[in-house]
Amino acid sequence: MPDSPIILLAIESSCDETSASVIHNGKVLSNIISTQPIHSQYGGVVPELASRAHEKNIIPVVNEALQQANTSKSTLSGIAFTKGPGLLGSLLVGCSFSKSMAMALDLPLIGVNHIEAHIFAHFIDEPKPDFPFLCLTVSGGHTQIVLVEGIDKLTILGETIDDAVGEAFDKSAKLLGLPYPGGPVLDQLAQLGNPTTFRFPFPDIPNLNFSFSGIKTSILYFLQKNKAQNANFIADNLDDICASIQYTLVEILMRKLKKAAAAHNINQIAIAGGVAANSELRRRMNEEKQKSNWNIFIPKFEYCTDNAAMIAITAHFKYINQSFELQSVVPNARLSIS
């Protein structure tokens, strides 16, 4: 590590959360997150509204992050931001602001892959995984199993071929008439139900890839059929339906994760992304910890959802290794792990 302190300001704006974080030699000093409740009116994120909200929120959020960290712009070593993947309009707001600030202060600009940042959120606090480890990244837009052999050595072993598991949770919740975002609400109701009451088919996908489009269709047809026979079917069985859906989605994840761990003989297992906050997934991870002698790693809740602290810690490693380039200033809505 360089003799002088490394103080970075990081900005996350990939979707509908505007976040800024300050990190000092790898220690997070602030992590401010501004949400956008307006999307609940539409049952999902509206990209144009999201980008406008970022424009409104970004300066207050950055100022609050600097103030909470007791840090001035003159002490910064660099500016980091999310370069993708995400909503292009939202990414452009964060990119443009970060680029302008870096140029004005004559500081390095560090573009960070959003998915890699979810993985390296595990290095914010103890305990931290040792290399190599497997990370199941699960969110509204991504479902992947990644082999992490080093800071700059990540390999995707399997990923969804259609929809992400987080989207499957939210879409199922919407079919049940639950408020947006529906995944956390479905999780709460599922804890009151019996997960074996209703059965849904498991997708037959080879290797370590995932598919969730079929299970969503299955849930839709299941609800339509039963509502035709009983108009109050959902209300009468809501907890059990939620528990059965959640069991199925988590079981799909766990089957592939266990297969990957066995194939690569790795017992260091991490989960990351918004769905990492799901109670059933956490329960199953702890169950497998006892059964298969896994060492499991789950970030704090504030580091599971989209946040700038994960961007900051990833940028910290990039700064140390000087592994960032000028083209990082270009946002990419469909960026993949390099």
C-alpha positions in Angstrom: 0.0 0.0 0.0 1.3 3.5 -0.8 2.8 5.6 2.1 0.2 8.3 1.7 -3.4 7.5 2.6 -5.8 6.3 -0.1 -9.1 8.3 0.2 -11.7 7.6 -2.4 -15.1 8.9 -3.1 -17.4 6.4 -4.8 -20.7 6.9 -6.6 -23.3 4.2 -7.4 -26.2 5.0 -9.8 -26.9 1.8 -11.7 -30.6 1.6 -11.1 -32.9 3.5 -8.7 -30.6 4.2 -5.7 -28.3 7.2 -5.6 -25.4 6.4 -3.3 -22.1 7.9 -2.3 -19.4 6.5 -0.1 -16.0 7.6 1.2 -13.3 5.0 2.0 -10.0 5.6 3.7 -7.3 2.9 3.3 -10.0 0.2 2.8 -12.2 1.4 5.7 -15.6 2.7 4.9 -16.2 6.0 6.5 -19.7 6.8 5.0 -22.2 5.0 2.9 -25.2 7.3 2.0 -28.1 5.8 0.0 -31.1 7.8 -1.4 -34.0 5.6 -2.6 -36.6 6.6 -5.1 -40.1 5.7 -3.8 -41.8 7.1 -6.9 -41.4 3.7 -8.7 -43.8 2.0 -6.3 -46.7 3.8 -8.1 -45.8 1.9 -11.3 -44.9 -1.6 -9.9 -41.3 -1.4 -11.2 -38.5 1.0 -12.0 -39.2 3.6 -14.7 -35.8 4.3 -16.3 -36.5 7.9 -17.2 -37.8 8.8 -13.8 -34.8 7.0 -12.2 -32.3 9.1 -14.2 -34.1 12.3 -13.3 -34.1 11.4 -9.7 -30.3 10.7 -9.8 -29.8 14.2 -11.2 -31.7 15.7 -8.3 -30.1 13.5 -5.6 -26.5 13.1 -6.6 -25.1 16.4 -5.2 -26.8 16.2 -1.8 -25.8 12.6 -1.4 -22.2 13.3 -2.3 -22.0 16.3 0.1 -23.6 14.2 2.9 -21.1 11.4 2.3 -18.1 13.8 2.5 -19.5 15.5 5.6 -20.2 12.2 7.4 -16.7 11.0 6.6 -15.3 14.3 7.8 -13.5 14.5 4.5 -12.9 17.4 2.1 -12.6 17.2 -1.7 -9.0 18.4 -1.4 -7.9 15.2 0.5 -9.4 12.8 -2.1 -7.1 10.4 -4.0 -9.6 9.5 -6.7 -13.2 9.3 -7.8 -14.9 5.9 -8.5 -18.2 5.2 -10.1 -20.3 2.4 -11.4 -19.7 2.0 -15.2 -22.2 -0.9 -15.6 -24.2 -2.9 -16.0 -27.4 -1.1 -15.2 -29.9 1.4 -16.7 -28.1 3.5 -19.3 -29.7 6.8 -18.3 -28.9 6.2 -14.6 -25.3 5.2 -15.4 -24.8 8.3 -17.4 -25.7 10.6 -14.5 -23.2 8.9 -12.2 -20.5 8.8 -14.9 -20.9 12.4 -16.0 -20.8 13.7 -12.5 -17.8 11.6 -11.5 -15.9 12.5 -14.7 -16.5 16.2 -14.2 -15.5 16.0 -10.5 -12.4 14.0 -11.3 -11.4 16.5 -14.1 -12.0 19.5 -11.9 -9.9 18.1 -9.0 -7.3 16.5 -11.3 -7.9 13.1 -9.8 -7.8 9.6 -11.2 -11.2 8.2 -12.4 -11.9 4.6 -11.6 -14.8 2.8 -13.3 -16.1 -0.2 -11.4 -18.2 -3.2 -12.6 -21.4 -3.3 -10.6 -21.4 -7.1 -10.3 -17.8 -7.3 -9.3 -18.5 -4.8 -6.6 -21.3 -6.9 -5.2 -18.7 -9.7 -4.9 -16.0 -7.6 -3.3 -18.5 -6.2 -0.8 -17.3 -9.2 1.2 -14.0 -7.4 1.8 -15.6 -4.4 3.6 -15.9 -6.1 7.0 -14.6 -9.3 8.7 -14.9 -12.2 8.2 -13.4 -12.0 4.7 -13.2 -15.0 2.3 -9.9 -16.5 1.2 -9.1 -17.1 -2.4 -10.4 -19.1 -4.2 -14.1 -18.9 -3.3 -17.4 -19.2 -5.0 -19.9 -16.3 -5.0 -23.5 -16.6 -5.9 -24.6 -13.2 -7.1 -28.3 -12.8 -7.0 -30.3 -9.7 -7.7 -33.2 -8.3 -9.7 -31.0 -8.2 -12.8 -28.4 -10.9 -12.3 -28.0 -14.5 -11.2 -24.5 -15.9 -11.5 -22.1 -18.4 -9.9 -18.6 -16.8 -10.0 -15.3 -18.5 -9.2 -13.1 -15.8 -7.6 -9.4 -16.7 -7.6 -8.1 -13.2 -7.1 -8.9 -9.5 -7.2 -8.4 -9.5 -11.0 -9.3 -13.1 -11.7 -13.1 -13.8 -11.8 -14.7 -16.5 -13.9 -18.4 -17.0 -14.5 -19.2 -20.7 -14.0 -22.9 -20.4 -14.6 -25.6 -17.7 -15.1 -29.2 -17.2 -16.0 -30.1 -17.8 -19.6 -33.2 -15.6 -19.3 -34.5 -13.9 -16.2 -32.9 -13.2 -12.8 -34.1 -14.8 -9.6 -34.8 -11.3 -8.1 -37.1 -10.6 -11.0 -38.8 -13.9 -10.5 -39.4 -13.0 -6.8 -40.8 -9.5 -7.7 -42.9 -10.8 -10.6 -44.4 -13.6 -8.4 -45.2 -11.0 -5.7 -46.9 -8.8 -8.3 -49.1 -11.8 -9.5 -50.1 -12.2 -5.8 -51.1 -8.5 -5.6 -48.3 -7.6 -3.2 -46.8 -4.0 -3.2 -43.6 -3.1 -5.0 -40.8 -4.1 -4.3 -42.5 -7.4 -3.8 -39.5 -9.7 -3.1 -39.0 -8.6 0.5 -42.8 -8.7 1.2 -43.1 -12.2 -0.3 -40.2 -13.2 2.0 -42.0 -11.9 5.1 -45.2 -13.8 4.3 -43.3 -16.9 3.4 -42.0 -17.2 6.9 -45.5 -17.7 8.1 -46.4 -20.4 5.6 -45.7 -24.1 4.8 -43.2 -24.4 1.9 -44.4 -27.9 0.9 -48.1 -27.0 0.5 -47.8 -26.4 -3.3 -45.3 -27.8 -5.7 -43.8 -26.1 -8.8 -41.6 -27.7 -11.4 -37.8 -27.3 -11.4 -36.2 -26.2 -14.7 -34.0 -28.8 -16.4 -31.0 -26.7 -17.4 -27.7 -28.4 -18.1 -24.3 -27.4 -16.5 -24.4 -24.6 -13.9 -26.8 -22.2 -15.8 -30.1 -21.0 -14.5 -33.5 -20.3 -16.0 -36.4 -18.6 -14.2 -38.8 -17.7 -17.1 -40.5 -21.2 -16.9 -41.1 -21.1 -13.2 -42.7 -17.6 -13.6 -45.1 -19.0 -16.2 -45.8 -22.0 -14.0 -46.8 -19.8 -11.1 -49.0 -17.6 -13.4 -50.9 -20.7 -14.7 -51.2 -22.1 -11.2 -52.8 -19.0 -9.9 -55.1 -18.6 -12.9 -56.3 -22.2 -12.6 -57.0 -22.0 -8.8 -58.6 -18.5 -8.9 -61.0 -19.8 -11.6 -62.2 -22.5 -9.1 -62.0 -20.2 -6.0 -62.0 -16.4 -6.3 -60.5 -16.1 -2.8 -57.8 -18.7 -3.4 -54.9 -16.3 -3.1 -56.2 -14.6 0.0 -57.1 -17.9 1.7 -53.6 -19.4 1.0 -51.3 -16.4 0.7 -48.7 -17.4 3.3 -48.4 -21.0 1.9 -48.2 -19.8 -1.7 -45.4 -17.4 -0.8 -43.6 -20.1 1.2 -43.9 -22.6 -1.7 -42.7 -20.1 -4.3 -39.8 -19.0 -2.2 -38.8 -22.6 -1.4 -38.7 -23.4 -5.2 -36.7 -20.4 -6.2 -34.1 -20.9 -3.4 -33.9 -24.6 -4.1 -33.0 -23.9 -7.7 -30.2 -21.7 -6.5 -28.9 -24.1 -3.9 -28.9 -27.1 -6.3 -26.6 -25.3 -8.7 -24.4 -23.8 -5.9 -23.8 -27.2 -4.3 -23.0 -28.7 -7.7 -20.4 -25.9 -8.4 -18.9 -26.4 -4.9 -18.5 -30.1 -5.4 -17.1 -29.8 -9.0 -14.4 -27.3 -7.9 -13.8 -28.7 -4.5 -14.3 -25.4 -2.8 -15.9 -24.9 0.6 -15.5 -21.1 0.8 -19.0 -19.9 -0.4 -20.3 -16.4 -0.5 -23.6 -14.8 -1.6 -24.1 -11.3 -2.8 -26.7 -9.0 -4.3 -30.1 -7.9 -3.1 -31.5 -11.4 -2.9 -28.7 -12.3 -0.5 -31.0 -10.6 2.1 -33.6 -13.3 1.6 -34.3 -15.2 4.9 -34.8 -18.6 3.2 -31.5 -18.4 1.2 -29.6 -17.4 4.3 -31.2 -20.3 6.2 -30.3 -22.8 3.5 -26.7 -21.4 3.4 -26.4 -21.9 7.2 -27.9 -25.4 6.8 -25.3 -26.3 4.2 -22.6 -24.9 6.4 -23.4 -27.6 8.9 -24.1 -30.4 6.4 -21.2 -29.8 3.9 -18.7 -28.0 6.2 -19.0 -24.8 4.1 -17.4 -21.5 5.3 -20.1 -19.1 4.3 -19.9 -15.3 3.8 -22.9 -13.0 3.7 -22.5 -9.2 3.8 -24.4 -6.9 6.1 -27.8 -6.0 4.7 -26.7 -2.5 3.7 -24.0 -4.0 1.5 -26.3 -6.5 -0.2 -28.5 -4.0 -1.9 -27.1 -1.4 -4.3 -24.7 0.9 -2.4 -21.6 2.9 -3.0 -19.5 1.2 -0.3 -19.1 -1.8 -2.5 -18.0 0.4 -5.4 -15.5 2.1 -3.0 -13.9 -1.1 -1.8 -13.5 -2.5 -5.3 -12.0 0.8 -6.5 -9.6 0.7 -3.5 -8.1 -2.5 -4.8 -8.0 -1.1 -8.3 -6.2 2.0 -7.1 -3.6 -0.1 -5.3 -3.0 -2.3 -8.4 -3.3 0.7 -10.7 -5.7 -1.5 -12.7 -7.9 1.2 -14.2 -7.9 2.8 -17.6 -9.2 5.9 -19.3 -11.9 4.0 -21.2 -13.5 3.3 -17.8 -15.3 6.6 -18.2 -17.7 5.1 -20.8 -20.7 3.5 -19.1 -21.9 0.2 -20.4 -25.5 -0.9 -19.6 -24.7 -4.6 -20.5 -21.2 -4.9 -19.0 -20.1 -8.4 -18.0 -17.4 -9.6 -15.6 -14.1 -9.2 -17.3 
